[in-house]
Amino acid sequence: MTPEGADAYCSAIRAGDRKAVARAITLLESTRADHAELGQSVLEALVPYTGAGVRVGITGPPGVGKSTFIESLGLHLIEQGCRVAVLAVDPSSPVTGGSILGDKTRMERLAQREEAFIRPSPSSGSLGGVAQRTRESMLVVEAAGYDVVLVETVGIGQSEVTVASMVDFFCVLLQPGAGDGLQGIKKGVLELADALVVTKADGDQRTLAERTRIDHEQALALLRPVSPHWRPRVLAVSALDGEGVADVWGTVQEHRQVLEAAGELEERRRRQAQAWLQALVEEGLARAFRTHPEVARRIEAVEAEVLARKITPAAAARALLRAFLGDGAASG
C-alpha cells in the first residue's frame, strides 16, 4: 500500500478506531514483507503520540487466575474512567501457529466494553512465550488513547523477564498455598516484581491466601528490591467478587508517583528503549548472517569439518564471519 494508506491508518488509530488498531497490529505481526513494511510506516508515524499509557505486566503460573484477575482489574479501571488495552500473549499452536487460548472468550465481560481492547497474540515460538511484536503493539494502543496497557504472559520459561523489561510495573500472581518453602515461584521472579498478588482470597481459601501473603511478604524483606525508592508490596485479591482489586490499582498508582518523583520512571523507560534497540540490531544481524549467500554456501561444509575434528569451532566461526563481512574482517 501507499504512504497514503499509512496516513489513513494513523488517522483512524488516533481517533480510537478499534478495528484500525487491530489491523495495524496484524500488519506488524505479518510475515509478508509488504504488510510488515506498511506496519512499520504506521508505527513510525504514531511514535510521537506514544508513551502516555501506564504499562503493567502481569504473570503467574497456569491456573492462577490471570484472565479472571485481568478482567476484574480492567472493569475496575473502566469504572474509574480509563480506557484499557490487554495484550495477552498466548502459546502458539504447533499446527497453525495461531493463538490457542482465545482471550476474548476468557474475558467475555471486558471484551464487550467499548472502552477495552483485547488482543491475543500468538508467541510463534519466541522465548518464553512472549510475542516478538508486543512492544510495538503497546505503542499502537497508546497512540489510540488507551490509558492503561496490561501485558499478560503465559508465565513459563523466561517470559517473566521479557515482560518485566517492557513495562513500568510488574505484577506476579500467586496461588494460595504456594508459600511452602516458596516452591511455588522462582526467586528470580520475586526479585523482578513490583508487587505480588495472591489470588482466590475468598471462601475456604481466604485464610490460606492470607498465610501465603504473609509468607511472601517475609521473603521479600530478605531480597534487594529492584528500585531503591520502592519496596514491593504483597496483596491478596478475590477477582470473583472484586475484593482487593482497587488496592492493586492503588499500588500501581503509588508506585508510579514514587518513581516519577525520583526521576526513575523516565530512566527505566530509556533503559528499556535502549535494550530494545540493541536486541533488534542483534536480531537483524543474525538474520542477515543466516541468509547471506556465501555463508549459506559454505556453512554445511564448515560444520562438517568441525564435526570431523578437522578444525576448531572458533576457526570455523572466523571463516564464516569472513565470508559474511569480507576477507579483511573477523580476524579476532
C-alpha positions, 0 to 999 in steps of 0.5 A: 500500500501507499504512504497514503494508506499509512496516513489513513491508518494513523488517522483512524488509530488516533481517533480510537478506531478499534478495528484500525488498531487491530489491523495495524497490529496484524500488519506488524505481526505479518510475515509478508514483507509488504504488510510488515513494511506498511506496519512499520510506516504506521508505527513510525508515524504514531511514535510521537503520540506514544508513551502516555499509557501506564504499562503493567505486566502481569504473570503467574503460573497456569491456573492462577487466575490471570484472565479472571484477575485481568478482567476484574482489574480492567472493569475496575479501571473502566469504572474509574474512567480509563480506557484499557488495552490487554495484550495477552500473549498466548502459546502458539499452536504447533499446527497453525501457529495461531493463538490457542487460548482465545482471550476474548472468550476468557474475558467475555465481560471486558471484551464487550466494553467499548472502552477495552481492547483485547488482543491475543497474540500468538508467541510463534515460538519466541522465548518464553512465550512472549510475542516478538511484536508486543512492544510495538503493539503497546505503542499502537494502543497508546497512540489510540488513547488507551490509558492503561496497557496490561501485558499478560504472559503465559508465565513459563520459561523466561517470559517473566523477564521479557515482560518485566523489561517492557513495562513500568510495573510488574505484577506476579500472581500467586496461588494460595498455598504456594508459600511452602518453602516458596516452591511455588515461584522462582526467586528470580521472579520475586526479585523482578516484581513490583508487587505480588498478588495472591489470588482466590482470597475468598471462601475456604481459601481466604485464610490460606491466601492470607498465610501465603501473603504473609509468607511472601511478604517475609521473603521479600524483606530478605531480597534487594528490591529492584528500585531503591525508592520502592519496596514491593508490596504483597496483596491478596485479591478475590477477582470473583467478587472484586475484593482487593482489586482497587488496592492493586490499582492503588499500588500501581498508582503509588508506585508510579508517583514514587518513581516519577518523583525520583526521576526513575520512571523516565530512566527505566523507560530509556533503559528499556528503549535502549535494550530494545534497540540493541536486541533488534540490531542483534536480531537483524544481524543474525538474520542477515548472517543466516541468509547471506549467500556465501555463508549459506554456501559454505556453512554445511561444509564448515560444520562438517569439518568441525564435526570431523575434528578437522578444525576448531569451532572458533576457526570455523566461526572466523571463516564464516564471519569472513565470508559474511563481512569480507576477507579483511574482517573477523580476524579476532 
